[in-house]
Every structure is written in structure tokens, then in C-alpha cells.
Amino acid sequence: MFIIKYKKIFISISIFLVVLSIISLFVFGLKIGIDFKGGALTEVVYKTSRPNQESLDTAFKSLNLDSILLQPTGDLGYIIKSRDLNEAEHSLLLKTLSQDGKNELTETNFNSIGPSVGRELTRKALIAVVLVSLAIICFIAFTFRKISHLSALGRQGVASWKYGLIAIITLLHDVAIPVGIFVVLSHYYGAELDTLFVVAVLTILGLSVSDTIVIFDRIRENLNNQANTAKTNFNEIVGKSLEQSYVRSICTSLTVILVLSALFFFGPVSTKYFALMLIAGMFFGTYSSIFLASPLLVLVEEWQKKSKKS
């Protein structure tokens, strides 16, 4: 009952972090990557051995070519995404890739890429988010339809569609805070919004909602089990459900965070921000399932009770 007792404090913390993330987004903005603004795509294959990615990234920093995205491909190749290059800059890029001729390579592809791919990806991502949100509301409203009116509690209870709405609110919370973290990384460390960023956001949506639904389902089971006990109130049932579920949620999230931490510390440079976004999403997703979703449910029930009396 500790979480329910101090629900307003935990909800206030979430509101503060979300507002802070939104402010940072408007103040700092996001650096748009090549996938969204267009540029040049170069593909090379080395004949003997491929240079270390970290050494090439360091060499690129000394060039006046703005941001360069280096992605390994196959056993001996790299795909390089950069801004549009003239002939001199193109030659300089190849020279850097060969490490001044130390590593022989063959250029297999060089062409311009337009921002249309990014616009199409953005449009499809937004459509996917909207459809997934609607599907979650409909699914939860249907699954929880039998607990909208519980006469055993002596009041209306919480309508099933409100469970779905609260789940969407927690999803927005789980995405907004990692995005705010990414904005700070973009401003101070040059992280760019690319396709991996969109994948990370969609992954967070899928991972974070599962914990919320599990806890809501436990609340539903306990409500049904206590239907004939008039003395048990809604707050106690939600508190009991949290006590039965939070250990499972935390342990499950920790296992995922450990794997993502390994990817962050030992994985390639190109996936570090992706892994960090997922780590933040899992952490705040677990937080929202325990400290935001259920307290919001209790708060809605209390508001309904007050409005009914007035």
C-alpha cells in the first residue's frame, strides 16, 4: 500500500520528467540524421582485412565532412552515409577509409540518397503508433469489460476503457522520457535521429505496455475474487495486486536491461545510442507500470467517487 498511499508523489515525479523532456526537445531540438535529410551513400569492400570501426570513426572526426555514419556489412565491407560529397571530398573519404593506402579496398557503390525514405518511414511510424494505441484501448476495454460495474464495491468502479486510456498515458510517459534523454545526447554528444531511433521508440512501446497489462490483469483477477467482499475497497485491491506483481516486473526488466547493457558497453558504436534508448525505455517502462499506471487508476476511481457524491 506504500505506492498507493504516496501515489501523488510518484505521479508528480513522472509529470516533472515528462515536462522536462518536452522542454529539452523544444530548447535543444533533435539532430536529423542522413536517413531523414538525405545525402550520399558509399559502400566499400576490403580485399584482406577490415579496419577497426573505432579507428575509422576517429579519423572521420578530423575531416570537414560533418556527421558520417559507418555501418559494417558482410565480413569485409562498410556502408558509409554522409552528406552530399563533391569529387574532392569523395576522394578524401576513400583515402581515409583505406587509411592512406594501408588497406586495399574496392568501392562497390556510390550514389545520392534522398529524404523521401525518411518521410515515408516517419509517416508509417506515426500510423503504426496510432493504430497500436487504438488496438490497446480496444483490447483492454474488451478484456476488462466485466469489471466496469462492481456492485460489491458499492460504487461504479472504473470503466474498462479507462484502463486502456491509462495504458496509453503510461506509453507516452515511457517514450517521452527516453526521447528527452536522446535530445540531451543529441545536443551535447552529436547523436542523430535515424532509423534506429524510430525502431527504438516502437520497441519501447511494445515492451513497456506488457508490464502494465500484466499488473492490470492481476487487479482484474483480485477484483473478481473480492466481488463478494463488501468491506474490501478499490485502493486495497490495487495495492495488493501491486505487491503480488512488482517483483516479477522488476526481475523481468532487469534481465532485459542486463542484455542491453552488454550491447551498450561491448557492442558496435553504431548501436550504442539504440541500446541506451532501450535501457531508458525499459527502466521508465517498469517505473510507470508500478508507480504510475496503478496510482492513476486509483486516482480516477477517487475522482469518480467524489463527482458522484457532489
N, C-alpha and C positions, 0 to 999 in steps of 0.2 A: 504493500500500500504506500510505500515511500514515494514512488514515482507519481502516483495519483494524487497524493497529498500535496506535493510540490509541483503539480502539473504546470502552473502558470510560469514558474521559473524556467522550466525546460522549454516550454513553448516560446518564451521571451528570448531565450538563447538562440533558438532556431530562427526566429524573426530577425534578430540582430545580425546573424551571419548571412542570411539571405539578402537583407538590405545592404550590408557591407559589400557583398558580391556584386549586386546591381550597381552600386555607386562606383566601384572599381571598374566595372565594364564601361560605364559612361565616361569616367575620367580618363582611363588609360586606353580603352579600346582594345581591339584584337589585331594582331598582325596577320594579314591574309596570306596564305601560302600559295605556291605556284599552281596547285591543283585548282584553285578558285580564280586566280587573276591571270593565269596564262604565262607562257614563257617558252623556254627551249628544253627539249628532251634529247639527251645524248646517251647512247648505250655503247659500252666498250667491253671487249673480252681480252683477257691477258693470255699470253701464249704459254707461260710456265707457271708462275705463282701470282696470286692476287695480293697487292699491298694491304696492310692493316688499315681498316676503315678510320680508326682514330688518327693515324698519321696523316691520312689524306684530308680529314676534316680540319686538322691543324694547319695544313698547307693552304687550304682554301681561304682561311681567315686572313692570310696575307695578301690575297688577291682583291682587287676592287670590282668584285662581281656580285655584290650584295649577298643575299642568302642562297646557299647551294644545298640541295637535298640529295644525299648519296644513299642509294639502296642496293645491297648485294643482290645478285641474280645468278642462279646456277652455281657452279663451282669456281668459276674464274672471272665472272663478269660483274659489272656495276651498271646501274641505271642512274643517271645524273639529271636532276631537274634544276633549272636555273632560269633567270630572266632571259629575255631575248639577247642573243650574242651576235656581235659583228665578227668578221673574219679573224681579226687580230685577237679578240677575246676568246674565240673558239679555239684558235691555235694555242693560246696560253693555257686554256683549260686542259687540252690534251697533253701538253707538256707537263703540267702539274700532275695529271693522272699517271703519266709514265715515270714520274719522279725524276725528271730531267734525263730521260732515256734509259734509266736503270732497269725498268720493267717494260718489256716489249708488249705492245697491245695492238688490237685491231678495232677500229671504230665500225660498229655494225649498224648504227642508226643515228641520225641527227635530223630533227625536224622541230617545227614550232608546234606548241600545244595551246589551244585557245581556252578561255574561261568558260566556254559553254558546258564543258563536262562538270565543272564546279557548280554552275547554276542548276543543271539538271539534278545533280546529287543533292543539292540543298532542297530543291523542290520535293524530291522523293522522300528525303529525310523528314521534312515537315509533315508531309502527308502521312508517313508511317507513324510519326509521333501522335498525330491527331486520331488516326484510326485505332492505334493501340490504346489510347486513353479512353476512347468511346467503348472499345471492347471490354476494357477492365471494368468500367462503370456498369455496363450491361451484365457482365458475368457475375460481378459481386451482387448486384441488385437481384438477379435471378436466384443465385445460390443462397442469399440471406433473406429471401422473401418471407420466410415463415417466422422471422423474429421481429418484424416491424411493429407488431402489436402484441404485447405480452401482458395480459390482464393480471397475471400473478404478481407483477411488479407494481400494480396499482396505478400505472400511468401508460402513456402511449409508447414509450421506448424510442429507439432511433430507427427511422425508416431505412430500409435496406439500401436505397440508392445513395444515402448519405455515407454509408460505409465506402462505396465506390468513389464518391467525391473526395472523401478524406484520403483515400489511397492515392488519388491524382495529386492532391496537395502535397503529400509526402514525396511523390515522384518529382514534382517541381523543386522541392527543397533539396532532394538528393542530387539533382542535376545542377541547380543554381550555384551551390557552394563549390563543387569541383570546377565549374566554369570560372568562378571568381578566382580560384587558385591559379587556373591556367592563364587568366588575364594578367595576374601579377608576374607569373613566369614569362609571359609574352613581353611585358614591359621591361623587366629587369634582365632577362636572360635570352630574349630573342626567340622564344618559342612561337611557332607559326601554326595557324589554323589550317589543317589539311584533312585528307580523307580519314586518317587515323583518329583525328579529333571527333569526327562525326560517328565513327564506329564506336569510340569510347562512350559517347553520350548514349547511343542506342543500347549498348551493352549494360550501362548503369541502369537504364530504365528497366531492362529485363531482370537484372539481378536484385535490385532493391525492392521491387514490388513483391517478390516471392516471400520475403520475411514478413512484410505487412499482412499479406493474405493468410499466412500460417497463424499469426497471432490473432487476427480477426476470426479465423476458423475456430481457434480454441475458445474465444469469447462466445461464439455461437454455440459450441458444444456445452459450455458451462451454463449459458442462459437456458438452453433446453433442459439440462439436468436439474436446474433450480426452478423450473417453471411452477412447481407445486409448493415452493417455499416462499411464502409471502414476506418473511422477515428479511430475506437476503436482498440488498439493494444493488443497483447497477454498478456503483463505484466499487463495491466489494468484489463483484464478479469479474470486472475488468482487472482489478488488482490481483486477484487470484490467478487469472489467465496469464498475466504478465509473469508472475512468479513461476508458473509452470513452463513458460516458453523462452524466457530471455537467455538462459544458459545455452539452450540449443542454438539460438540465433547467433550469440556471440561466438561460440565454438565453430560453427559453420563458416562464419565470416572470417575468423582468424585463419582457418586453413587456406581460404582463397587469398587472403592478404599475404600470407607467407609465400605462396607461389608467385604472386605478383611482385613481391619484394625481391625475390630471386631474379625475376626478369628485369627489374629496375636496376639492381646493382651489378648483375653479371651479363645481362642481355646487350644487344647492339644499341648504339647511340640512337638510332632512328626510332626505337620503340620505348625509350626512357620516359618521355612525356606521356605516351599512351599508357604505360604501366602506372605512372604516378596518378593519372586521372582515374584509373580504375581503382587504385588503392583508396583514394579520397572518396570515390563513389561508394565503395563497399563500407568504409568506415561510417560515413554520414548516412548511408542507407540503413545500416544496423542501428545507428543512433535514432533515426526517425521512426523506425518500426517500434522501438521500445519507449522512447521518450517524447515522441510527437504524435504518432497516429492514435494510439490508445488514449492519451490525455485529451486529444482533440475530440475523440468520441465521447468521453465523459463530459467535456465542456459543452458539446452540442446537446447532450441529454439534459444537462443542468439548465441551459438556456430554454429548452423546450418546456421544462417543468415550471420555470419562472413565468414564462409567457402564458402558460396555461392557467396559472394562479391569478395573474393580473387580468 
